[in-house]
Amino acid sequence: MKFSPLGTNTVLSVAALSFLISAFPKDAMAVPSYARQTGLPCSGCHYDPPELNPAGRLFKLLAYVQRSSLLGSITANSGGKSAGLDLLQALPLAVMLETSYTSLNSPEPNNQNGNFEFPQDISLFLSGAWTSNIGSFLQVTYDTQEDHFGIDNTDIRFANQTKLDGKDLVYGLDFNNNPTVEDLWNDTPAWGFPWIQSDFAPTPAAVPIIDGALAQDVAGFGGYTMWNRHVYLDVAAYTSEHVGAPQPNSGNGFSYNIRNAAPYWRLAYQGHTTTMQYEIGTYGMHMHSSPNAVVGPEDDYTDYAFDTQLDQSLFRTDVLSFRGNFIRENSDLLASLSQGLASQGGHHLDTGTVNAEYHIGNKYTGTFQWFETNGTTDPLRYSPAPVTGSANGNPRSAGYILNFSYWPWQNLQISPQYTAYTRFNGGSTNYDGSGRNASANNTFYLDVKFLF
């Protein structure tokens, strides 16, 4: 694939954003609420946010309730007595400001290229311990396109510990609004690579339901357990929530309206050596749904997936990570067929990603990922349209992502990223039927996050 050189506008915009970055004071020491609660730096739980290290996975497993050593000493000095009210000394609030620049290899028809978003996002987090057994990651985000705040990823947990066969057993309950957001590893969709993404750069049309299609549009409740720090099991059920729509909801205007409840499952095994952490697992979801209605014919989806993650320590602080994820979706689209949204009932969709990431301490990270999607050709489900459509009804897309992240301080991230497509919505040339090539959607994206 041929890389196009960055244009003059891109260079000037990058220079301007670099000036903006330099305006942050170099002695800034602000940290998010989890760090304030635990007394640990961000690197105590992350290789680089949002990637969890073993301590971070344990913190999440135990419902985000670990306290600082200072709080532990206060409890010890009180003789372990409780007044029946377990509150943090400060409300567990945090804020994220994100700004970005996006430039496509070729502009979309009749639209400008080289776009700043300042801000791209402003997120407010209620993240930390509520009681000694209940904690949360609750995010509300300002949407620049809609010009208002809305609910984002939410994960509220209860956890406790006991013994089984002489080994540690953690068990808990979980409320969330995005399948896989509750997972402990960074090889499943909600917290998987890429860690950053443009608001408006074109992306492939075909996405499995478990890979973000239901994000923030469902409500889920389930239970989980981990035995001996090795075997993890999670089961949950999801139903449509449709935040922002009238309640009760008719389903009109929504592609997915879950009928009854959609079960979700997750099974994983993690292990370690003296220098390596590894995980191998499977997860999936089954859903009966109907587009634009809550009665009548149903579409049937079954997603099952396999994932693996390996983190190898090198030298003193460097870590090399490998991750892989494969999702197979089988669907029977009777409702879509009856509404003229699909040309046949039986479909399948396969998506796969593999990536390698090198962490140089906690300041520098470089990542390469290959991704590919393939599935059943359907000229109604994947119809021609400028930029977003498919001329041949084929959902196949493929390409790679190059990312570099720099953390000059633990609450500031600077991250340039390049996404290249070898195929987009079924073709490499004239894929949309309007003369656009896959490489036209190659995207340079520069993202800056500041957390406090």
PEMOGI-V309496 format. One record per run of one state. SS is the DSSP state (~ for helix, > for strand, _ for the rest). FROM is the first residue (numbers start at 1). TO is the last residue. Records with the same first field share a line. If there is no record, write none. Layout:
BEGIN
SS=FROM-TO, FROM-TO
END
This chain:
BEGIN
_=1-7, 23-32, 39-41, 45-45, 47-51, 53-53, 62-68, 78-92, 105-114, 130-133, 144-147, 165-166, 177-188, 192-208, 214-217, 228-230, 241-257, 259-261, 273-275, 290-298, 315-317, 339-345, 361-363, 376-396, 410-411, 425-426, 428-437, 442-442, 452-452
~=8-22, 33-38, 42-44, 54-61, 69-77, 189-191, 209-213, 334-338, 438-441
>=46-46, 52-52, 93-104, 115-129, 134-143, 148-164, 167-176, 218-227, 231-240, 258-258, 262-272, 276-289, 299-314, 318-333, 346-360, 364-375, 397-409, 412-424, 427-427, 443-451
END
